[in-house]
Amino acid sequence: MGATVPMSEQPAPQASSIDVVTIGETLVLFHPLQEGPLAYAPLFTRSLAGAESNLAIALARLGKRARWISRLGADPFGDLVAATLAGEGVDISQVVRDPGAPTAIFFREFRGYGDPNVYYYRAGSAASRLCPADVRDEWFQGARHLHVTGITPALGSQTAEAIESAMRRARALGLTISFDPNLRRKLWSEEHARECILRLIPLCDLFLPGLDEVEFLTGASSPDESARHLLDQGPEILVIKCGIDGASAYTRQASVHSPAYPVNHVVDTIGAGDAFDAGLLSVLLDAPPNRRSESEVLGESLARANLMGALATQFRGDWEGLPTLAEVQQIQTGAKRVTR
């Protein structure tokens, strides 16, 4: 990968029909219609959620072609997931329907303060059966880039090996790779999580941790202190999400910081990191090689990523309120919007 615009300089493996492939579990989400303890909630509404499908939907709305790969139960919840993603323009052609395992579900509890509580029912799900034997070249056919998270490796006995195999296969086929650790402490032990994430970092070109995940992996709370150590593991680009302090991008030649996009009130932070990743990739994958400086491209990418992350906090749900490319461009240019 070159130094000027790392994410776009590797040639596509063939004529590209897919910008980003992503692999992971999508669950059916139930959340109460009112705030308060889950045990006393009389009514629920349902949607779906999953870091990788959140990213795929966000990219599709930004005009990118995304392929989501997973295993779903051969059940009505699997039908809901498949129909919703296909309806959003996401390629689900490589999704496997498993008659022997269910589609996972989870519940989200809003208590009126802090982040919502999450209760998973995903043990033994269809996606938890993902294994290295599932990984096929067809997953990456016509694709430019693979995005994975640290959630999928935590799901089952062979899911970590499957993601590692997918990353190695994608790299051999010429795709670039991004990796968001997306740490979920409810899914595995801290020791196992740290060991697995550190093992996967050398296989990616773009590493996307949050500041708390940087501290978890390196023991250092300062992004600048951690950047060189993490870049030495192999990525060409390191992007650290710093919440209300914005985000910073590092390469071996440059570093860029972008302030957070201001919002007056946060409704729900879940899904903001996935929206951030989609915004970042949507710019990096479009950057023409050797036309602009590395700092310019990284700055533009961070600006859109911060905007996408901020907008995701303005609605309840992981993806429903995500903007289209036209809406993002309208906000970034300050164009007036005709509403009536």
N, C-alpha and C positions, 0 to 999 in steps of 0.2 A: 504494500500500500504506500502511496506516495505521501509526501509531507504537506502538499498544498491543500488538497481536498481529499482526505483519506477515504471517506466512505464512497466515493464515486469513481475512483481511479482503477479499481479492478474491473476487468471486462466481465460482462455477463456471460454465463456459461453457454448461452445460445440466445437466439432472438427472444427478448424478455417479454413475457406476458403477465408476470407476477412481480411486483416490486418487493414485497415482504412475505415470507413464510413465518408463521409462529405456531408453537406447539404447546398445548396445555389444556387443563380441565376447565370447562364452564359448568357452573352449577345453577340450578333453579333457586332463586332467592325469594324468601318470604319475609316481609317486614310488616309490622303492625301499622294500622291506620292512625294510631295515636301514640304519643310518647308515653313512656312508663315501663314498668317491669313486664317482661315478656310473658310471665306466668299469668298475668291478668288481662292480656290483650284479647278482646273478643273477636276482632276482625283483622284479617291479613290481606295484603295484596301481593301479587307475585310478579317477578321479573326474572332476569338471569344476570349472572355476573361471573367474571373470571378475568384475571389480569391480561391474558393473551387475547381473548375475544374482545375485551375492552379496547385494546390497542388496535386490533384488526378493524373494528367498527370505526374508531377514530380516524384511522388511515383512509378507509373507504370514503368517509365524509370529506376528507381533505383531498380527494381525487386520486388516491393511490389504489393499486390493486393488491389486495391482501388475501393470502390463503391461510386458513386456520385448520390445524390438524389435531385430531384427538380421537378418543373412543367415547361413544355415547351408548347408554342402554337402549335396547329395542323397546322403549316404553314411551308413554305420552310426554314425559318430561324431556326425553331425548328428541321427540318430534318438535317440541316447543323451541329447544335450543337450535336445532337445525333450521327450522323455518325462519326464526328471527334473524339468524346470521345471514342466511341466504337472502332474506328480504332487505338486509342492509348492504347487499352487494359483495359480501365476503364469499370467496371460493371455499366450498366445503367438500370438494370432490374427493379428497383423500380421508375423510372421516369414516371410521369403522363403527357400525352398529353392533353391539354385543348383546345377544339374547340371554347371556348367563350372568350379567351383572347390571346393576341399576345406574341411572344417571344420578349424580350426587345432588343433594339439596343443602341449603343452610338457612339460618334465621339471623336477622339483624335486629338488635334491640337499641332503641334510642331512649336515653334517660334524661335528655334535656341539658346535658353538660358533657363536655369532652367528646372523644370519638365514640361511635357506637360499639356495643359489644357484639361479637360474632360467635355463633354456635354452629359448628360444622357437623354434617352427617354425610361424610364422604369416604369413610373406611370401606374397602371392598367395592368401590365404585368401578364402573367400566374403565374410566381413565386411569385408575390406580393399577390396572393390568398392563399398561404400556410397558413394553420390553424391547431390548435391542433388536430382536428378530422382526419387530414391526417396522423398523426404519428401512426405507426404500429410496432408491434414486428418484422414483416418480414424485416423491414429496417435493423435490427441489427443481423439478423440470420447469424450465423457462423462468426461473426465479433469480433475483439479484441478491437478496439479503435474507438472513435468518435471524429472528429475534426469539430469545428464550429467557425464562425467569428462573429464580431459585425456588419457586413454588412446586413446579412439576417434579423435580428430583425428590421431594419430600413425600410424595403421595403413595408410593408402593415399594415393594421389595426390589424391583428392577427399574424403576423409573429414572433413577439417577444415571444408571448405565445407559438407558435409552437416550437420554438427553446428551450425554457425552458422545455416544455413537452418532447422533444426529449432527452435533457440532463438527465432529471430525469428518463425516461424510459431506456436509455442506462445504467445508473448507476445501476438501479435495476436489469438489466440483466447481470451485471458483467463486462461491458466494462469500460476501462479507458477513460478519456475525456480531450482533449486540447481545449483551447479557445484563439483565437487571436482577440483582440478588433477591429483591422483594421478600425479605425475611419474614417468615410466618412462624413464630415461636410455638404456636399451638400444634404445629404439625410434626415437629421433631425436636430432638435435644439440641442445645446450643453447640455442644461438641461436634455432633454429627453434621449440623448445618455449616459450621465454620470449615470443617474439613472438606466437605463437598464443594462449597462455593469457591474455596481457594484452589481446589483441583480444576475447576472449570474456567477460572479467570484466564489462564494462558491460552485458552482456545478461542477467545473472542477478540475482536478488533476494537469494539466500543464497550466500555464497562460503565454501568449507570447506577451506582449506589447512592443512597441517601446518606446524610451526614452521620446519622446514628449507626448505619450499617458500616460505614468507614471505621468508626470507632470500634464496632464489634469485631471487625476483621483485623485491624492493625493495632488497636489500643491507643491510637492518637485521635484527638478530637479536632485538631486543626486540619482543614483540607490541604493547605500547603505542605504541612509536614507529611501527610500521607500520600500525596500525589506521586512523588518520585518512586516510593516503594511499590505502589500499585502499578505504575507504568512499567516498572522493571519486571513485573510478572508476565508481560507480553502484550497488553492492549496498545493500540496506536493512539486511542483517544480515551480519556477518563473524564466523565461528567459527574460532578457531585451536586446532588440536589440539597439545598440548604433551607427549604421551607420559606419562611417570611423574609429570609435574607437573600433569596434568589438562587442562582446556580453558578457554578464555575466549571470551565472546561480546561483541560490540560492535555498538551501533547509534549513530545520531547523538544519541540522548538518554540512553543508559545503557551500562554495561559490567558484566558479571558473570563471576566466575571460579568454577569448580567443581573440587574436587580429584579426582584419579584414584581409581577404585575399587580398593582394595588386593587384590592377589593374592600368593600365596606363591611361586609358581613359574610362569614363562612357558614354555609348550610351543612355541608357534608364533605369531609376530606377524602373519603374512600374513592379510589379511581383517579385521583389527581396525578399520581405518579405515572399511571398508564397513559393518560392524556399527554403528560409532559413528554414521555418517550415518543409518542406518535408525532407530536409537533416537531421534536428534534429530528427524527428520521425523515420526516416529510421535506425538510430543507436539505439535510446532508445528502440524501439520495439524489437530489436535483442539482446539486452544485456542479457546474461545469469545470472539469479539470483545468488547472493552471490559468484560470481567468481572473481569479481574485485571490487575495492573500488568505492564508489559513485563519488569521485572526478575524477577518471580515466574515468568512463563512461561519466560523464558530459563534461569533457574536449574533449573526442573523438567526442561526439555529437556536441558540439559547433564548433569544427574544420570543420566538414563536413558541418554544417549549414552555417558557414561563407563562405566557398568555394562555395556552391550552390548559396547563395545570391550574391556573387561577380560575378559569371559566368552569372547570370541572367541580370546583368547590361551591358553585352557586346553585346547584340543584341536588335533590336527594335521588340517589341512584348512581350507578357506575358509569352509564353511557348515554342515557336517554337524552340529556340536554347538550351533548357534544355538538360543537358548531360545524358548519360546512366551510369549505375553503373560501367561498365568497364572503361569509360572515367574518371569518378571521381577517381577511384582507380589508374588509370594511372597517373593522376595529383598528387595525394597525395603521391604516391611512387616515383615520379620523373622518371618513366620509359620513355624511348625514344619511340616516336611514329613514325611508318613508314608511310609516306605520299605518297610515289610513288616508 
